[in-house]
Amino acid sequence: MGNTDTPPAPTRTGWASLRDLNSYQWFVFAVAAIAWMADCMDQQLFNLARQTSLTDLLGGPTAEKAAVTFWATTATSVFLIGWATGGLVFGMYGDRIGRVKTLTYTILLYSIFTGLSALSQGPVDYCAYRFLTGLGVGGVFAAAVALLAETMPSHARPFTLGLMQALSAVGNCTAALLFITLGLLELNGHLDALKGVGLSAWRVLFLIGIAPAVLVVFIQRRLQEPESWRAAKAAADAGTGKKLGSYGDLFGGGWVTRHALLGMLLAFVGVVGLWGIAFFSVDLTQRIFTATFSAEAAAQGLSGKPADDYIAGQRVIWAGVTSLAINVGAFFGMSGFSWLATRIGRRPAFALTLLAAAGSVALVFTQMQTRTDIIWMNVLMGVCMLALFGGYAVYLPELFPTRLRATGTSFCYNVGRFIAASGPLLLGYLTTTVFAAASEGGAYPDRPFRYAGLAMCSIFALGLVVLPFLPETKDKPLPE
């Protein structure tokens, strides 16, 4: 039974509308959600292992901190450029060859090159693998949300899209738990056999990233293209309809072009906020507590290697806790946006979320001091910051017709990453140059990072400027 199987007439609203879905629609949801969860897991493996892996590749404990910082920000920027490139290319092919085929190719791409990252011998090839992984990562989102948006009944659409985006937090939490577990196993000597063949904990992490490729088997067996896409494809092939996946049409003027440009600016704000600021709260945590961990080791009478192991273990644990806290909050923020947007509208929901995101990021980067702060402040930031991405999943597919839905959605969600790729570099520049003197000779190593993060919060104002020029799509059908 395919996606022609229709649900009964809708009698439910809100989250209860999910009870109207038939078995095939639930299958489509499961595939799209797992594909995006696994995608986000692979992204997060990199975020967590970035400092550890590049320190190792640059010489281990003797690596210069400045070199590690440079390559960490460079690798992040290269990854974002690959993500944006893949988004533009595979977004177009999502309309031209279909959502299902595109989803298949992009899953294979990000899985294989995440695994190959484990073979890196230096920062240059490490960055190359990051770029190639980014190509696949960038293509998944538009194909998944277009597939879901076109398969689901309209009354359930915002809730399935919001839940799919919310479940990405499960992928991120899985990555954090893997990072903590493997890091502690390595510190306690349980990975010595693997290290003997060159597999340190971060390399094992990247090898695990190959696992999502298994999902392709299930995609190929049962998943079908949505009826609306098949109809648009048939019309285009017969010469009675317009071309699918055309950037010429997307930028040919009119309302579609306006939606593409304004949607891109709205998504750009969230991308910079997340990848240029929020995800660096893990690095901020480690900067704040390195001195604390050292003092605790001394208080326990530890010195030499035992002290180093204690400090390293605490850094691993609390980097993982920071990531978990953000993603626990993210689940509730992204799913909550669907509820908010169906009640007050898409634009008002975005306005409230942008203000909350700016406030929560500023709170983390100025006030986080204790281990308790790490938990509750990062949960709060996850709710507020990641709610924007729940909004993108719900709103962006509603801005474009079927023949340009994946192209337009991917353009909005990904092209801003070319510009956003400068976010980590700007944060690094502000930290090491503009606000470097704030550390007072190294006495306060966290201050430059705090000031830099606070300065970059101004990006959220751009979203508020863009919103009035975008349409309100609440209770409206997908455009054609």
N, C-alpha and C positions, 0 to 999 in steps of 0.2 A: 504493500500500500504506500503510495507516494504522497507528495505534498498537495495532491488534489483533494485529499480527504479533509473536509471542512468541519470545524467544530460547530456545536449547536449555537443558536442565536445567543448572543451575550446577555447574561442576566446578572453579571457580577462586575464590580468596579474595583479599582485599587489593586492591591496585591492579590486579592481573591480572584481576579480575572485570570490568573495563571491556572486555575482549576478548569478553565474552558479549553485548554490545549489538548489536542489529540496526541497519540503515541508518536507519530512521525514528527510533529512539531517539537515534542520533548527531545526526540533524538537529535534534531537539528540544533536545538539549544545546547544539548550536552556536547556535541562535537565542537560548536563554535566556542563555548565556554572553556573546554579543555584545551583547545588550540591556543586561546588567548592566555589562559593560566600558565601553560607551559612556556609560551613566549615570554611572559613576564618573569617567570622563574629564571629563564636564561639571562634576561636583562639584569635581574637582581644578583645573580651569581657574580656577574662582573662588578657591580657596585660594591659588593662586600669584599671580593677578593682583589680589588684594584690595588690597594696599598700593599698588601702582602705579596701579591704576584710580582709587581714591579720592583719592590724592594729586593726580592729574590733574584729577579732577572738582572738587576743592576749591581749585584755583588753581595747581597745578603745584609747582615748587620753593619757592614762597613760602607754601605751605599750612602751617598750624600743625600740629605733630606731635600735639598733644593732640586736635585735631579729626579728624585722620586715624585715630588710635587709637579714638576714640569711634565713628566711623562704620564702621570695620572690624569692631569687635566687634558693633555694632548690626546690620550687614548679615549677619554670620554667624548671629546669634541669629534674625533674621527668616527667613533661609533654613531654619534648623532648625525653626522654627514651621511654615513652609510644608510642609516635609518631613513633619512629624508629622501635619499636617492631611490632606495627600494620602494618607499611609499609612492613616489611619483610614477615609477615604472610599473609596479605591480598593481597600483590603483587603476591605471589605464587598462592593463590586461584583465583585471577583475571584471571590467565591463565588456571587453572584447572577446575573451575566451571563456568567461564564466567565473562565478564565485568559487565553485568547487575545485576546479583545476588550479586556480590561483592559490587557494588555501593549501592545496597539496604541495605545490612547488615551494611556497614560502616556508612551510613547516620543515621540509627537508633541508632547505638552505640554512635556516638559523640553527637547526639541530646539528647538522654536520660541522658547521664552522665553529660552533661553540665547543664541540668536542675536539676539533683540531687546534683550538687555542691552547689546549693542554700540551701541545708539542712545541710551543714557543721557546726560542732560544735567546731572544733579546727583545728589547722594547719595540724595534721596528717591525719585525714579523708579528709580534703581539698586536700591534696597532692594525696591521693588515688583516689579521683574523677578525678583529673587532669590526672593521669596515664591512667585511663580507658577511659577518653575522648580522650586522645592522641592515643589510639589504633584505634579508628574510624577515627580520623583526618588523621592518617598516611596512611590509606588504600584507601582513596578517590582519591587522585591525580593520581596514576598509572592506576586505573580502568577508570577514566574519560578520561585521555589523550590517553590511548590505544583504547578505544571505539571511540573517536573522530578521531584519526589518521587513523583508519581502515575503517571508514565510509566515510570520505571526499575524494574528488578527489585530486590527488597529487598536482595540481597547486594551490589549495585553502588550502591545509593542514597547512602550516606554519602560515597562517593568521587566520584560525579558532582556532588553538592552542594558538597563541599569544593573540588573543582577549579573549579566555576563561580565560587565566591567568590574563589578564589586568582587566577583570571584577571582579576578586577577590578583587580589590581595592574598588569596590562598597560595598562588604560585610564589609570590614574594615571601610569604611566611615559610613556605617549604624551603626556599633558598636560604633563609636566615637560620633555620634549624639545622640544615645540612652544614652550613658554615660553622656554626657553634660546635656541632658534634665532631666534624672532621678536624677542626682546629684543636679541640681538647684531646682527641685521640692522638694527634701528632705530638702535642706537648707532653703527653704521658708515655710516649714511646711505642704506642700500639700500631703506628704506621711505619715502623722502622724497616720492615720487610719491603714495603712498597718504595720507601725512600731509597732503598738499595738499588732499585732499578730506575731511579730518577723521578718517581711519582710522589711529590710532596702533596700536602692537603689541597692546595689550590688547584693543582693539576687534576686531582681526582674529582674535584668539584666540576671542573669544565667537562670532564669525560661523562659525568652524569647527565650533562646537558644534551647528550645525544638521544636520551630516552624518548623525547616527544616524537621522534620519527616513527615510532610504532603506531601512532595515531593515524598515519596515512592509510594503513590497512583498513581501518574501519570507515574512513572517508570514501575510499574507492568501492567498498562493497555495497553501500546503500544510499549515500547522500545524492540528492538530485538538485539540479538547478531550479530556482523558483520559477513559477509560471509566468510572472511578469517579465522576467529576463528572457525566457524562451520566446515569448511573444515579441518582445522588442528585437531580439536577434533574428527571428524569422522575417519580420517586417524589413529590417535593414538588408538582409540577404536578398529579399525579393525586390528591393528597390522602392518599396512603398513607405519606408520609415527612415529616420535619420541614422547616421553612423553612430556606432557605440564607442565609448571610450575615446572621444576626440577632444584633445586640448584646444584645437581650433574652435570647436563649438563651445567649450567651457569658457573661453575668453573671446567669444564672438560678440560680446555686448549683451545688454539687457539684464534681466533679473538674475539669470544663472551666473553671469560674471560678477555681478554685485555680491551675490551670496558667497561665491568662492573667495573673493578678496577679503570681505569682512569676516567670514568664518575663519579664514586663515589667521587673521589678526587676533581673533578671540582665542583660538587654540594656541597661538604663539605665546600668549601670556602665561597659560598654564604650563607649557613646556619649559619655558625659562624658569618659572617659579619652582618647578619640580626638579629639573636636571641642573639648573644653575644655582639653586639655593637649598631646597629642602633635603635632597638626597645627600648633601654634604653635612647634614647634622651628625652622620656617623663619624666623619672626620673631626667635627667639632667635639663630640663626646670624647674621642681619643686624646685630643689636645688638652681638654679640660682636666682629664683624670690621670694623665701620665704621672704628674707629680704626686697625686694622691696614691696611686698604686705603688709608686716607689717608696713613699713614706710608710705605707702599710707593710710592705716587704721588710723594711728596716725595723719596724716595730715588732715583727715576728722573728727578728734575729736572722733574717735571710741575707745572704750576700753572694756575689759571683753568679754562677749559673742558676742556682735555685731562685735567687731574686729575679733574674732575667726571665725565668720560666713563669714565675708568679705574675710579673707585670704583663708578659705576653698573653698569659691565660686570661687575665682580667680584661685586657684590650679586646680579645676575641669575644668573650662573653658579652661585654657591654656594647660592642659594635652590633652583635646579633640582637641583643635586647632592644637597641635603638631601632633597628630595622623592623623587628616584630611589632614594636609599639606603633610605628608609623602605619604599618599595614593592617593592624587590628582596627585602628581608626579609619583607615582607607575603606575597609569593607562597609562600615556603617555610613561613611560619607557618600560613597558612590551609589549605594542602594538607596540612601535617603534622598538623594537628588531626584530620583524618579518620583517619589511620593510628593516632594515639594513642588516639582515642576507641573504635576498634574493638578495641583490645587491652586497655585498662584500664577502659573504660567512659566514658560521657559526663560524669558528675559528677566523678570523679577527674581527668579531663583538664581540665575547667574549673578545678578547684582549683589545679592546677599552673600553668596559664596565667595565672590571676589574680595569683598570687605573682610569676611571671616578669614580667608586665606592669608591676606596681608597681615592681619593682626596676630594670627597664630605663629606665622614664620618669625615675625618681629619678637614675639614672646620667647620662642626657643632660642633665638640668636642673642638675646640680651639678658635673659633671666635664668637660663638653665645652669644650675650649680651643683645639685645633689643627684644621687642615684634615683631618688623618688621623682625628681624633676624630669629625669630622662624618660621615665615611663609615662607620667600623665601629660607632660607637655608634648611629647611626640605623638601620643595617641590623639590629642586635640589637633595637632597640626595635620595628622593623617586624615582626620574627619574633614577638616576645612579645605585643605589643599587638594586632596584627591577627589573631593566631591565635584570639582571642576571637570574631571575626566569622566565621571559618570554622566555629567551634562553633555560632554562631547559625543559620547556613544548614543545618547538619546536624540540630540538636536541635529547633529551634522547630517545624518541620512535624510532628515526631513526637509533639507534645503535644496535637494536635487532630484531631477527625474530619473527614472529607472536606467536609461541609456547612459547617464553620467553619474549615477549614484556612487559607485566605488571610486571613480576618478575624482569627483568633487570632494567626497569625504576624505579620501587619502591626501588630496592636495591640501585641504584645510588642516588636517591632523599632522601632516608630516613636513610640508614645505617650510614652515616656520622653524624647523629644526636646523636648516642651513644657517639661519641667523642665530637661533638659540645655541648652536654649537659654540658661539663666542661666549656664552654665559659662563661655563666653567673656566674658560681662559680669563674672562673679566674678573671673576671671583678670585682666581689665582693672582692676577695683577693687583687687585685692590689689597689682597692679603699680604703679598710679598713686597709691594712698593708703596702704594698710597698710604696704607695704614700700618706699615711695618714698624714705624717708630712707636706705635702704641704698646708694643710688647715690652718696652723699657728694658732693652738689652736681654730679652729672653725671660725676664721675671714674670711676665704675664703672656705666655705664648698663645692663649686663646683670644686675646683682645682684637688683634687684626682680623681674625676670622669672624668674630662677632660683628665688628663694625662693617666689614664687607657685606655680610649677609643682610644687615639692616639697610644698607644703602641700596641694595638691589631690590628691596621690597617695593620700590617705586614702580616696578613693571606692572603691578596689578591695576594701577590707575588707567593704563591703556585699555584694559578690558571694559572699564566703565564708560570710557569715551566711545568705544565701538558699539556697545549694546543698542543704543537708541536707533541705529541705522539698520538693524537686523529685524526680520519679521518675527511675529509671535505665531508659533505653529501649534499651540495647544488646541486639542480637539479638532484638528484639521487632517485630512487624508494626505498620504504621500503625494507630492506633486508629480504630474506627468506632462 
